[in-house]
Amino acid sequence: MRIGIDATCWSNRRGFGRFARELLWAIARLGTDDAYILFADRQTAAAAEFPPGWRVRVGDTAEAPTRAAAANGRRSLRDLLVMRRLVQREALDLIFFPAVYSYFPVGGTTPCLVTFHDVIADTLPHLVFQTQRSRLFWSLKSRLAVRRASRVMTVSEASKQGLMHTFGLSADQVCIVSEAASAVFGPVACCGDLHQAALARHHVQPGERYLLYVGGISPHKNLGTLIDGFALVVREPAYRDVRLILVGDYAGDVFRTCYAELQQQTLRLGITDRVHFTGFVPDADLVHLYAAAQAFVFPSYLEGFGLPAVEALACGAAVVASNRGSLPEVLNGAGCLFDPHNVTSLVQALRQVLADAGYRAALRARSLARSRAFSWEQSAQRAVTLFHEIL
């Protein structure tokens, strides 16, 4: 088979960019007899490290799709046509989009597989988009992609159900290819110079007690509730030494951010010295932050998969997470769940994990056991099987 793949989302730092990179590299390691042709914009192609032996076709785009397709952006008609024509020049058996975010219309009758990671933008648009125009463009793109797709790929059963409900798809039209943690994420010793240096680079002291969040600094991540709950917890004498570390790119992220509002919230609550925004953290350091945390806290209103939660599992962190979306499915009993709309529920969960060392140890053990259920190799095998099933 000759499989064309949209690689324009490759450089994105969010979950769908990591999904594309990890899945495609895992497919390359399988060593199948299929031929893969990547279609990339010139901005992405200039910096990306694609699998060796895969052909790359580069479009002369004016702006990188990962930026132009942002919540407040819009891709130009010219750039869409550049990518469309690039695909049309190749004789393909299948065209695969690892993310609907970077989807562009393709003509002809070649079977098309499009990945929808979630329905967050469709069900919580007020938390994703700042303008009606942005909502409209997203809705048009999503519905065009669904109509053109031979099959739809997603990353969890929760997302599958959301897609079926949102777009009226049948169960056999939506297939699940799970995500997994990158190989860098695993247990590390919370001692030694390497560990201490990684913490120090992000203003964390060895032995310091802290709660950790990793992800976008965006409204649908529900960080306002996390900060409110944390403020209530640290008023108690037993927890006054605890800090909240929020990892996420608040400066260079192309998605909607609520960083300024969260800063104002910490100021209003008088906890600016207890809450630290790190900005983007590379994986090599992030693994140490996961490992040393009292708990990883994930308060999202909705997740399609929740890759940071699986990274935390792989590092043996105790996980406290929202009971909505994919997170109960992904954790499958390995974490402590709470209602993201109820700050009291969150406070109770945080108190329990901070106060009870035995409970934290049990959660850590469950995390490591659950993390073994996820593998990029398995995901790659499922994806390749799906490619062939479509034909």
Buried (B, 14 or more C-beta within 10 A) or exposed (E): BBBBBBBBBBBBBBBBBBBBBBBBBBBBEEEBEBBBBBBBBEBBBEEBEBBEEBEBBBBEBEBBBBBBBBBEBEBEEEBBEBBBEBBEEBEBBBBBBBBBBBBBBBEEEBBBBBBBBBBBBBBBBEBBBEEEEBBEBBBEBBEBBBEBBBBBBBBBBBBBBBBBEBBEBEEEBBBBBBBBBBEEBBBBEBEEEEBBEBBEBBEBEEEBBBBBBBBBBBBBBBBBBBBBBBBBBBEEEEBEEBBBBBBBBBEEBBBBBBBEEBBEBBEEBEBEEBBBBBBEBEEEBBBBBBBBBBBBBBBBBBBBBBBBBBBBBBBBBBBBBBBBBBBBBBBEEBBBBBBBEEBEBBBBBBBBBBEEEEBBEEBBEBBBBBBEBBBBEBBBBBBBEBBEEBE
